[in-house]
């Protein structure tokens, strides 16, 4: 079992920055990859960025050049640095962890970007 706790969401004006954190606990040695997803009202949950054990990363096209995912393995924490935020980035952001074929999810953190 893996437990994920997100933090760092909030309210920011367009063009601003936020850094999200996701702290993992439990069977962290079994985690193959972690990622950030988001879900806006009335929309499906979508991948924002992912990182695996080799620190290989991938990003959705709509955040490339603006968001950066990173990890601190000593703290079992994954970060999402979000710069140049836009109103369309407003959503609940979820952290996920892949353990073999199972996915674990955090409770989500709200990010609101005003125009």
N, CA, C and O atoms as a GROMACS GRO file, in nm:
protein
  460
    1UNK      N    1   0.083  -0.119   0.000
    1UNK     CA    2   0.000   0.000   0.000
    1UNK      C    3   0.087   0.125   0.000
    1UNK      O    4   0.193   0.129   0.063
    2UNK      N    5   0.040   0.224  -0.071
    2UNK     CA    6   0.110   0.351  -0.078
    2UNK      C    7   0.012   0.462  -0.046
    2UNK      O    8  -0.101   0.463  -0.095
    3UNK      N    9   0.054   0.555   0.037
    3UNK     CA   10  -0.028   0.671   0.071
    3UNK      C   11   0.039   0.795   0.014
    3UNK      O   12   0.160   0.813   0.025
    4UNK      N   13  -0.042   0.879  -0.049
    4UNK     CA   14   0.008   1.000  -0.112
    4UNK      C   15  -0.063   1.121  -0.054
    4UNK      O   16  -0.186   1.121  -0.040
    5UNK      N   17   0.012   1.222  -0.019
    5UNK     CA   18  -0.045   1.344   0.037
    5UNK      C   19   0.010   1.463  -0.041
    5UNK      O   20   0.130   1.489  -0.042
    6UNK      N   21  -0.083   1.534  -0.107
    6UNK     CA   22  -0.043   1.652  -0.186
    6UNK      C   23  -0.052   1.777  -0.100
    6UNK      O   24  -0.127   1.783  -0.002
    7UNK      N   25   0.025   1.877  -0.139
    7UNK     CA   26   0.017   2.008  -0.076
    7UNK      C   27   0.069   2.112  -0.176
    7UNK      O   28   0.131   2.078  -0.276
    8UNK      N   29   0.042   2.237  -0.145
    8UNK     CA   30   0.096   2.345  -0.225
    8UNK      C   31  -0.001   2.413  -0.320
    8UNK      O   32   0.036   2.510  -0.386
    9UNK      N   33  -0.123   2.364  -0.327
    9UNK     CA   34  -0.220   2.430  -0.413
    9UNK      C   35  -0.261   2.564  -0.355
    9UNK      O   36  -0.224   2.599  -0.243
   10UNK      N   37  -0.338   2.639  -0.434
   10UNK     CA   38  -0.384   2.768  -0.385
   10UNK      C   39  -0.437   2.854  -0.496
   10UNK      O   40  -0.470   2.806  -0.605
   11UNK      N   41  -0.444   2.982  -0.467
   11UNK     CA   42  -0.499   3.081  -0.559
   11UNK      C   43  -0.385   3.169  -0.607
   11UNK      O   44  -0.306   3.218  -0.527
   12UNK      N   45  -0.378   3.190  -0.740
   12UNK     CA   46  -0.270   3.271  -0.795
   12UNK      C   47  -0.322   3.345  -0.917
   12UNK      O   48  -0.413   3.298  -0.985
   13UNK      N   49  -0.264   3.458  -0.946
   13UNK     CA   50  -0.302   3.533  -1.065
   13UNK      C   51  -0.230   3.475  -1.187
   13UNK      O   52  -0.125   3.412  -1.176
   14UNK      N   53  -0.289   3.498  -1.302
   14UNK     CA   54  -0.229   3.452  -1.427
   14UNK      C   55  -0.086   3.504  -1.439
   14UNK      O   56  -0.058   3.620  -1.409
   15UNK      N   57   0.002   3.416  -1.484
   15UNK     CA   58   0.143   3.450  -1.494
   15UNK      C   59   0.224   3.413  -1.370
   15UNK      O   60   0.347   3.416  -1.373
   16UNK      N   61   0.154   3.378  -1.263
   16UNK     CA   62   0.221   3.344  -1.139
   16UNK      C   63   0.270   3.201  -1.136
   16UNK      O   64   0.261   3.128  -1.234
   17UNK      N   65   0.324   3.163  -1.020
   17UNK     CA   66   0.382   3.030  -1.002
   17UNK      C   67   0.332   2.965  -0.875
   17UNK      O   68   0.297   3.032  -0.778
   18UNK      N   69   0.331   2.833  -0.878
   18UNK     CA   70   0.303   2.753  -0.760
   18UNK      C   71   0.389   2.627  -0.767
   18UNK      O   72   0.427   2.583  -0.875
   19UNK      N   73   0.420   2.572  -0.652
   19UNK     CA   74   0.490   2.443  -0.648
   19UNK      C   75   0.408   2.345  -0.565
   19UNK      O   76   0.378   2.368  -0.448
   20UNK      N   77   0.371   2.237  -0.629
   20UNK     CA   78   0.298   2.130  -0.562
   20UNK      C   79   0.396   2.025  -0.513
   20UNK      O   80   0.499   1.998  -0.575
   21UNK      N   81   0.362   1.966  -0.399
   21UNK     CA   82   0.442   1.858  -0.343
   21UNK      C   83   0.354   1.737  -0.322
   21UNK      O   84   0.235   1.749  -0.293
   22UNK      N   85   0.413   1.621  -0.336
   22UNK     CA   86   0.342   1.496  -0.311
   22UNK      C   87   0.434   1.406  -0.231
   22UNK      O   88   0.537   1.359  -0.281
   23UNK      N   89   0.398   1.382  -0.106
   23UNK     CA   90   0.477   1.297  -0.018
   23UNK      C   91   0.420   1.156  -0.016
   23UNK      O   92   0.301   1.137   0.010
   24UNK      N   93   0.504   1.059  -0.046
   24UNK     CA   94   0.462   0.919  -0.047
   24UNK      C   95   0.508   0.849   0.079
   24UNK      O   96   0.616   0.876   0.131
   25UNK      N   97   0.425   0.759   0.129
   25UNK     CA   98   0.462   0.678   0.244
   25UNK      C   99   0.409   0.536   0.223
   25UNK      O  100   0.326   0.512   0.135
   26UNK      N  101   0.457   0.445   0.302
   26UNK     CA  102   0.417   0.305   0.287
   26UNK      C  103   0.520   0.229   0.206
   26UNK      O  104   0.641   0.242   0.229
   27UNK      N  105   0.474   0.151   0.112
   27UNK     CA  106   0.563   0.066   0.031
   27UNK      C  107   0.625   0.146  -0.084
   27UNK      O  108   0.605   0.115  -0.202
   28UNK      N  109   0.700   0.248  -0.049
   28UNK     CA  110   0.755   0.339  -0.151
   28UNK      C  111   0.860   0.271  -0.238
   28UNK      O  112   0.880   0.312  -0.353
   29UNK      N  113   0.927   0.169  -0.188
   29UNK     CA  114   1.028   0.100  -0.267
   29UNK      C  115   0.966   0.027  -0.387
   29UNK      O  116   1.037  -0.008  -0.481
   30UNK      N  117   0.837   0.006  -0.383
   30UNK     CA  118   0.767  -0.065  -0.492
   30UNK      C  119   0.715   0.029  -0.600
   30UNK      O  120   0.660  -0.016  -0.701
   31UNK      N  121   0.732   0.158  -0.579
   31UNK     CA  122   0.680   0.256  -0.677
   31UNK      C  123   0.767   0.255  -0.802
   31UNK      O  124   0.889   0.270  -0.794
   32UNK      N  125   0.704   0.238  -0.918
   32UNK     CA  126   0.775   0.239  -1.046
   32UNK      C  127   0.779   0.378  -1.108
   32UNK      O  128   0.877   0.416  -1.172
   33UNK      N  129   0.674   0.452  -1.088
   33UNK     CA  130   0.664   0.584  -1.148
   33UNK      C  131   0.561   0.665  -1.071
   33UNK      O  132   0.473   0.611  -1.004
   34UNK      N  133   0.574   0.796  -1.083
   34UNK     CA  134   0.477   0.885  -1.020
   34UNK      C  135   0.437   0.992  -1.120
   34UNK      O  136   0.510   1.020  -1.216
   35UNK      N  137   0.322   1.050  -1.096
   35UNK     CA  138   0.277   1.151  -1.191
   35UNK      C  139   0.181   1.248  -1.128
   35UNK      O  140   0.131   1.228  -1.017
   36UNK      N  141   0.158   1.353  -1.200
   36UNK     CA  142   0.058   1.453  -1.163
   36UNK      C  143  -0.051   1.454  -1.270
   36UNK      O  144  -0.022   1.457  -1.390
   37UNK      N  145  -0.174   1.452  -1.225
   37UNK     CA  146  -0.290   1.462  -1.311
   37UNK      C  147  -0.372   1.581  -1.264
   37UNK      O  148  -0.352   1.633  -1.154
   38UNK      N  149  -0.465   1.623  -1.349
   38UNK     CA  150  -0.555   1.729  -1.307
   38UNK      C  151  -0.694   1.703  -1.364
   38UNK      O  152  -0.712   1.636  -1.466
   39UNK      N  153  -0.790   1.759  -1.294
   39UNK     CA  154  -0.930   1.747  -1.338
   39UNK      C  155  -1.001   1.879  -1.314
   39UNK      O  156  -1.015   1.925  -1.200
   40UNK      N  157  -1.046   1.937  -1.422
   40UNK     CA  158  -1.123   2.061  -1.415
   40UNK      C  159  -1.271   2.025  -1.410
   40UNK      O  160  -1.309   1.916  -1.454
   41UNK      N  161  -1.355   2.114  -1.359
   41UNK     CA  162  -1.499   2.085  -1.352
   41UNK      C  163  -1.557   2.049  -1.488
   41UNK      O  164  -1.536   2.120  -1.586
   42UNK      N  165  -1.628   1.938  -1.492
   42UNK     CA  166  -1.692   1.896  -1.615
   42UNK      C  167  -1.600   1.831  -1.716
   42UNK      O  168  -1.642   1.800  -1.827
   43UNK      N  169  -1.475   1.810  -1.678
   43UNK     CA  170  -1.379   1.750  -1.770
   43UNK      C  171  -1.320   1.623  -1.712
   43UNK      O  172  -1.328   1.598  -1.591
   44UNK      N  173  -1.262   1.542  -1.800
   44UNK     CA  174  -1.199   1.420  -1.754
   44UNK      C  175  -1.063   1.450  -1.692
   44UNK      O  176  -0.999   1.551  -1.721
   45UNK      N  177  -1.020   1.359  -1.606
   45UNK     CA  178  -0.888   1.371  -1.548
   45UNK      C  179  -0.784   1.350  -1.658
   45UNK      O  180  -0.799   1.260  -1.742
   46UNK      N  181  -0.679   1.432  -1.658
   46UNK     CA  182  -0.578   1.423  -1.762
   46UNK      C  183  -0.438   1.427  -1.703
   46UNK      O  184  -0.414   1.488  -1.599
   47UNK      N  185  -0.347   1.360  -1.772
   47UNK     CA  186  -0.208   1.358  -1.728
   47UNK      C  187  -0.144   1.494  -1.750
   47UNK      O  188  -0.161   1.556  -1.856
   48UNK      N  189  -0.071   1.540  -1.649
   48UNK     CA  190   0.005   1.664  -1.661
   48UNK      C  191   0.153   1.633  -1.684
   48UNK      O  192   0.215   1.684  -1.777
   49UNK      N  193   0.209   1.549  -1.597
   49UNK     CA  194   0.351   1.515  -1.606
   49UNK      C  195   0.378   1.387  -1.530
   49UNK      O  196   0.306   1.353  -1.436
   50UNK      N  197   0.481   1.315  -1.572
   50UNK     CA  198   0.518   1.191  -1.506
   50UNK      C  199   0.668   1.180  -1.493
   50UNK      O  200   0.744   1.242  -1.568
   51UNK      N  201   0.711   1.098  -1.395
   51UNK     CA  202   0.853   1.075  -1.374
   51UNK      C  203   0.870   0.932  -1.327
   51UNK      O  204   0.791   0.883  -1.246
   52UNK      N  205   0.974   0.863  -1.378
   52UNK     CA  206   0.994   0.725  -1.336
   52UNK      C  207   1.120   0.713  -1.250
   52UNK      O  208   1.182   0.813  -1.215
   53UNK      N  209   1.156   0.589  -1.217
   53UNK     CA  210   1.268   0.567  -1.126
   53UNK      C  211   1.401   0.609  -1.185
   53UNK      O  212   1.496   0.633  -1.111
   54UNK      N  213   1.409   0.620  -1.317
   54UNK     CA  214   1.534   0.665  -1.379
   54UNK      C  215   1.534   0.817  -1.396
   54UNK      O  216   1.625   0.873  -1.456
   55UNK      N  217   1.431   0.883  -1.341
   55UNK     CA  218   1.412   1.027  -1.354
   55UNK      C  219   1.380   1.070  -1.497
   55UNK      O  220   1.393   1.187  -1.533
   56UNK      N  221   1.337   0.975  -1.575
   56UNK     CA  222   1.287   1.010  -1.708
   56UNK      C  223   1.150   1.077  -1.691
   56UNK      O  224   1.067   1.029  -1.614
   57UNK      N  225   1.129   1.185  -1.762
   57UNK     CA  226   1.005   1.261  -1.745
   57UNK      C  227   0.927   1.270  -1.876
   57UNK      O  228   0.982   1.257  -1.985
   58UNK      N  229   0.800   1.294  -1.860
   58UNK     CA  230   0.715   1.321  -1.976
   58UNK      C  231   0.612   1.424  -1.936
   58UNK      O  232   0.570   1.432  -1.821
   59UNK      N  233   0.571   1.504  -2.034
   59UNK     CA  234   0.479   1.615  -2.009
   59UNK      C  235   0.369   1.619  -2.113
   59UNK      O  236   0.388   1.581  -2.229
   60UNK      N  237   0.253   1.665  -2.068
   60UNK     CA  238   0.147   1.695  -2.163
   60UNK      C  239   0.188   1.818  -2.244
   60UNK      O  240   0.256   1.906  -2.193
   61UNK      N  241   0.146   1.821  -2.368
   61UNK     CA  242   0.185   1.933  -2.454
   61UNK      C  243   0.145   2.068  -2.396
   61UNK      O  244   0.215   2.167  -2.415
   62UNK      N  245   0.032   2.072  -2.326
   62UNK     CA  246  -0.018   2.201  -2.280
   62UNK      C  247   0.060   2.258  -2.162
   62UNK      O  248   0.033   2.370  -2.119
   63UNK      N  249   0.158   2.182  -2.107
   63UNK     CA  250   0.240   2.235  -1.997
   63UNK      C  251   0.388   2.239  -2.031
   63UNK      O  252   0.468   2.287  -1.951
   64UNK      N  253   0.426   2.189  -2.146
   64UNK     CA  254   0.568   2.188  -2.182
   64UNK      C  255   0.625   2.330  -2.184
   64UNK      O  256   0.568   2.422  -2.241
   65UNK      N  257   0.739   2.342  -2.118
   65UNK     CA  258   0.804   2.472  -2.109
   65UNK      C  259   0.756   2.557  -1.993
   65UNK      O  260   0.816   2.660  -1.962
   66UNK      N  261   0.647   2.514  -1.927
   66UNK     CA  262   0.594   2.591  -1.815
   66UNK      C  263   0.604   2.514  -1.683
   66UNK      O  264   0.632   2.573  -1.578
   67UNK      N  265   0.580   2.384  -1.688
   67UNK     CA  266   0.580   2.302  -1.567
   67UNK      C  267   0.702   2.211  -1.566
   67UNK      O  268   0.751   2.168  -1.671
   68UNK      N  269   0.751   2.181  -1.446
   68UNK     CA  270   0.863   2.089  -1.430
   68UNK      C  271   0.834   1.992  -1.318
   68UNK      O  272   0.801   2.032  -1.206
   69UNK      N  273   0.846   1.864  -1.348
   69UNK     CA  274   0.829   1.761  -1.246
   69UNK      C  275   0.967   1.716  -1.201
   69UNK      O  276   1.059   1.702  -1.281
   70UNK      N  277   0.980   1.693  -1.071
   70UNK     CA  278   1.107   1.647  -1.015
   70UNK      C  279   1.079   1.561  -0.894
   70UNK      O  280   0.968   1.558  -0.842
   71UNK      N  281   1.182   1.491  -0.849
   71UNK     CA  282   1.164   1.404  -0.732
   71UNK      C  283   1.283   1.415  -0.640
   71UNK      O  284   1.396   1.442  -0.682
   72UNK      N  285   1.256   1.395  -0.513
   72UNK     CA  286   1.359   1.385  -0.411
   72UNK      C  287   1.342   1.248  -0.348
   72UNK      O  288   1.259   1.231  -0.258
   73UNK      N  289   1.418   1.152  -0.394
   73UNK     CA  290   1.399   1.015  -0.347
   73UNK      C  291   1.429   0.998  -0.199
   73UNK      O  292   1.373   0.911  -0.133
   74UNK      N  293   1.517   1.083  -0.147
   74UNK     CA  294   1.549   1.073  -0.004
   74UNK      C  295   1.430   1.111   0.082
   74UNK      O  296   1.421   1.069   0.198
   75UNK      N  297   1.339   1.190   0.026
   75UNK     CA  298   1.220   1.233   0.099
   75UNK      C  299   1.093   1.166   0.047
   75UNK      O  300   0.983   1.194   0.094
   76UNK      N  301   1.108   1.077  -0.053
   76UNK     CA  302   0.992   1.012  -0.114
   76UNK      C  303   0.889   1.117  -0.156
   76UNK      O  304   0.769   1.101  -0.133
   77UNK      N  305   0.938   1.222  -0.216
   77UNK     CA  306   0.851   1.334  -0.253
   77UNK      C  307   0.871   1.370  -0.399
   77UNK      O  308   0.983   1.372  -0.451
   78UNK      N  309   0.760   1.398  -0.465
   78UNK     CA  310   0.761   1.445  -0.603
   78UNK      C  311   0.705   1.586  -0.605
   78UNK      O  312   0.611   1.618  -0.533
   79UNK      N  313   0.764   1.670  -0.688
   79UNK     CA  314   0.723   1.810  -0.696
   79UNK      C  315   0.673   1.842  -0.838
   79UNK      O  316   0.710   1.777  -0.935
   80UNK      N  317   0.589   1.942  -0.844
   80UNK     CA  318   0.548   1.996  -0.973
   80UNK      C  319   0.562   2.148  -0.963
   80UNK      O  320   0.480   2.215  -0.900
   81UNK      N  321   0.664   2.201  -1.027
   81UNK     CA  322   0.682   2.345  -1.033
   81UNK      C  323   0.602   2.397  -1.150
   81UNK      O  324   0.622   2.356  -1.265
   82UNK      N  325   0.512   2.488  -1.122
   82UNK     CA  326   0.423   2.541  -1.225
   82UNK      C  327   0.448   2.690  -1.241
   82UNK      O  328   0.424   2.768  -1.149
   83UNK      N  329   0.496   2.728  -1.357
   83UNK     CA  330   0.524   2.868  -1.388
   83UNK      C  331   0.432   2.916  -1.500
   83UNK      O  332   0.372   2.836  -1.571
   84UNK      N  333   0.424   3.045  -1.515
   84UNK     CA  334   0.342   3.106  -1.622
   84UNK      C  335   0.202   3.047  -1.623
   84UNK      O  336   0.150   3.008  -1.728
   85UNK      N  337   0.142   3.041  -1.507
   85UNK     CA  338   0.010   2.979  -1.495
   85UNK      C  339  -0.096   3.057  -1.572
   85UNK      O  340  -0.092   3.180  -1.581
   86UNK      N  341  -0.190   2.982  -1.626
   86UNK     CA  342  -0.299   3.040  -1.705
   86UNK      C  343  -0.432   3.005  -1.638
   86UNK      O  344  -0.439   2.907  -1.564
   87UNK      N  345  -0.536   3.082  -1.662
   87UNK     CA  346  -0.668   3.048  -1.605
   87UNK      C  347  -0.712   2.906  -1.642
   87UNK      O  348  -0.779   2.840  -1.562
   88UNK      N  349  -0.675   2.858  -1.758
   88UNK     CA  350  -0.715   2.722  -1.798
   88UNK      C  351  -0.639   2.614  -1.724
   88UNK      O  352  -0.669   2.496  -1.740
   89UNK      N  353  -0.541   2.651  -1.642
   89UNK     CA  354  -0.474   2.554  -1.556
   89UNK      C  355  -0.552   2.528  -1.427
   89UNK      O  356  -0.516   2.441  -1.348
   90UNK      N  357  -0.660   2.603  -1.407
   90UNK     CA  358  -0.742   2.584  -1.288
   90UNK      C  359  -0.800   2.443  -1.287
   90UNK      O  360  -0.865   2.401  -1.382
   91UNK      N  361  -0.776   2.372  -1.178
   91UNK     CA  362  -0.822   2.234  -1.166
   91UNK      C  363  -0.783   2.180  -1.029
   91UNK      O  364  -0.710   2.244  -0.954
   92UNK      N  365  -0.833   2.063  -0.998
   92UNK     CA  366  -0.781   1.987  -0.885
   92UNK      C  367  -0.667   1.902  -0.938
   92UNK      O  368  -0.682   1.829  -1.036
   93UNK      N  369  -0.554   1.912  -0.873
   93UNK     CA  370  -0.434   1.840  -0.915
   93UNK      C  371  -0.415   1.719  -0.823
   93UNK      O  372  -0.416   1.730  -0.700
   94UNK      N  373  -0.396   1.604  -0.886
   94UNK     CA  374  -0.381   1.478  -0.812
   94UNK      C  375  -0.244   1.418  -0.838
   94UNK      O  376  -0.191   1.422  -0.949
   95UNK      N  377  -0.188   1.363  -0.733
   95UNK     CA  378  -0.064   1.288  -0.743
   95UNK      C  379  -0.100   1.140  -0.757
   95UNK      O  380  -0.195   1.092  -0.697
   96UNK      N  381  -0.022   1.070  -0.837
   96UNK     CA  382  -0.046   0.927  -0.852
   96UNK      C  383   0.086   0.851  -0.844
   96UNK      O  384   0.193   0.906  -0.871
   97UNK      N  385   0.076   0.726  -0.805
   97UNK     CA  386   0.193   0.638  -0.798
   97UNK      C  387   0.156   0.505  -0.860
   97UNK      O  388   0.051   0.449  -0.832
   98UNK      N  389   0.244   0.454  -0.946
   98UNK     CA  390   0.222   0.324  -1.009
   98UNK      C  391   0.306   0.219  -0.939
   98UNK      O  392   0.429   0.230  -0.932
   99UNK      N  393   0.239   0.118  -0.886
   99UNK     CA  394   0.306   0.004  -0.822
   99UNK      C  395   0.263  -0.119  -0.900
   99UNK      O  396   0.150  -0.166  -0.888
  100UNK      N  397   0.356  -0.172  -0.980
  100UNK     CA  398   0.326  -0.283  -1.070
  100UNK      C  399   0.210  -0.243  -1.160
  100UNK      O  400   0.228  -0.155  -1.245
  101UNK      N  401   0.095  -0.300  -1.146
  101UNK     CA  402  -0.019  -0.264  -1.233
  101UNK      C  403  -0.124  -0.185  -1.157
  101UNK      O  404  -0.232  -0.160  -1.210
  102UNK      N  405  -0.095  -0.147  -1.035
  102UNK     CA  406  -0.192  -0.072  -0.954
  102UNK      C  407  -0.154   0.074  -0.947
  102UNK      O  408  -0.036   0.110  -0.943
  103UNK      N  409  -0.255   0.159  -0.945
  103UNK     CA  410  -0.236   0.304  -0.930
  103UNK      C  411  -0.293   0.350  -0.797
  103UNK      O  412  -0.404   0.313  -0.758
  104UNK      N  413  -0.215   0.431  -0.730
  104UNK     CA  414  -0.261   0.494  -0.605
  104UNK      C  415  -0.275   0.643  -0.628
  104UNK      O  416  -0.204   0.703  -0.709
  105UNK      N  417  -0.370   0.702  -0.555
  105UNK     CA  418  -0.401   0.844  -0.576
  105UNK      C  419  -0.402   0.919  -0.444
  105UNK      O  420  -0.438   0.865  -0.340
  106UNK      N  421  -0.362   1.046  -0.452
  106UNK     CA  422  -0.378   1.134  -0.339
  106UNK      C  423  -0.518   1.193  -0.338
  106UNK      O  424  -0.601   1.162  -0.423
  107UNK      N  425  -0.542   1.279  -0.240
  107UNK     CA  426  -0.675   1.337  -0.224
  107UNK      C  427  -0.697   1.457  -0.315
  107UNK      O  428  -0.811   1.501  -0.333
  108UNK      N  429  -0.590   1.509  -0.372
  108UNK     CA  430  -0.602   1.622  -0.462
  108UNK      C  431  -0.581   1.756  -0.392
  108UNK      O  432  -0.606   1.770  -0.273
  109UNK      N  433  -0.534   1.852  -0.469
  109UNK     CA  434  -0.516   1.987  -0.417
  109UNK      C  435  -0.564   2.086  -0.524
  109UNK      O  436  -0.531   2.073  -0.642
  110UNK      N  437  -0.641   2.183  -0.480
  110UNK     CA  438  -0.703   2.278  -0.573
  110UNK      C  439  -0.602   2.385  -0.615
  110UNK      O  440  -0.531   2.443  -0.532
  111UNK      N  441  -0.598   2.410  -0.745
  111UNK     CA  442  -0.521   2.520  -0.802
  111UNK      C  443  -0.618   2.609  -0.877
  111UNK      O  444  -0.688   2.564  -0.968
  112UNK      N  445  -0.622   2.735  -0.839
  112UNK     CA  446  -0.711   2.830  -0.905
  112UNK      C  447  -0.628   2.947  -0.958
  112UNK      O  448  -0.554   3.011  -0.883
  113UNK      N  449  -0.641   2.972  -1.087
  113UNK     CA  450  -0.566   3.080  -1.152
  113UNK      C  451  -0.664   3.184  -1.202
  113UNK      O  452  -0.750   3.154  -1.285
  114UNK      N  453  -0.652   3.304  -1.153
  114UNK     CA  454  -0.743   3.412  -1.194
  114UNK      C  455  -0.684   3.490  -1.311
  114UNK      O  456  -0.562   3.501  -1.326
  115UNK      N  457  -0.773   3.542  -1.392
  115UNK     CA  458  -0.728   3.619  -1.510
  115UNK      C  459  -0.706   3.766  -1.475
  115UNK      O  460  -0.668   3.845  -1.562
   0.00000   0.00000   0.00000
